[in-house]
Amino acid sequence: MKAYIQTDKSGNYYNVNAYVANEGFQALGWETEKYFSIDDITDNNPESLVVGGIGNVRKQLEKFGIQRPSNEIDYPKELEKYLGRKVWVATIEEIFKDEQNWNVFIKPKNDTKKFAGKVVKDYKDFIGIVDNDNPTQIWCSEIVNFKTEWRCFIRYGEILDIRQYKGVWDSKLDLSIIKNAVKDFKSSPASYALDFGIDENDTMKLVEINDGHSLGTYGISATNYAKFLSARWSELTKTKDYARF
């Protein structure tokens, strides 16, 4: 069992996620090796897991001929009832053409690296992201002011950990809602994150879903983080999950 961990040019782990992953995989008995450029990895064994930025992880999967679905799992239909707001698909160009469509939250639907999710309220918010020659499909969402947000790490249909990453410390999380959402997400991958938040009216709503192949730690323990990453990698590569238990 081997995990390749991304570094910066100086050979230091590229961020805290890489450092924690290294600690976790070593604690589980894995061999770990640093890499800077994904092209430096000559290992052709799909069981050798790669930890790094989303682009590097996906590039390594492509080397094995593994094509992920083009659509992200941000807002699965099974969980629409937990959104508590209108969410729809459009293109940036469609939204830009009519000011009546502005004052919404947008994020890329397919190309997650194209730009970070943002609220568009003014002309300047569209600078650099409108491309009439190549319209960009986006998710649009009514704006919700989440006063507190949590990341719920889900692995093989079980809650592995829950970490607050934004907001007031004394907000109360309704665990029953989380458990029901996990149960309802029938098409879920082996590991993923459920992000839930509480709005100004103390209503709990689903923020979004994130794929588990290259997420941040958000304070999760090192061994749990390694297990979380391993679950999704083994599912994508159809190899044995050596951190299954």
Secondary structure as GFF3:
##gff-version 3
##sequence-region A 1 245
A	DSSP	beta_strand	2	6	.	.	.	ID=ss1
A	DSSP	alpha_helix	16	27	.	.	.	ID=ss2
A	DSSP	beta_strand	31	35	.	.	.	ID=ss3
A	DSSP	three_ten_helix	38	40	.	.	.	ID=ss4
A	DSSP	beta_strand	49	51	.	.	.	ID=ss5
A	DSSP	alpha_helix	54	63	.	.	.	ID=ss6
A	DSSP	three_ten_helix	77	82	.	.	.	ID=ss7
A	DSSP	beta_strand	87	91	.	.	.	ID=ss8
A	DSSP	alpha_helix	92	97	.	.	.	ID=ss9
A	DSSP	three_ten_helix	99	101	.	.	.	ID=ss10
A	DSSP	beta_strand	104	108	.	.	.	ID=ss11
A	DSSP	beta_strand	118	120	.	.	.	ID=ss12
A	DSSP	three_ten_helix	123	126	.	.	.	ID=ss13
A	DSSP	beta_strand	137	141	.	.	.	ID=ss14
A	DSSP	beta_strand	146	155	.	.	.	ID=ss15
A	DSSP	beta_strand	158	167	.	.	.	ID=ss16
A	DSSP	alpha_helix	175	184	.	.	.	ID=ss17
A	DSSP	beta_strand	191	199	.	.	.	ID=ss18
A	DSSP	beta_strand	204	211	.	.	.	ID=ss19
A	DSSP	alpha_helix	222	237	.	.	.	ID=ss20
###
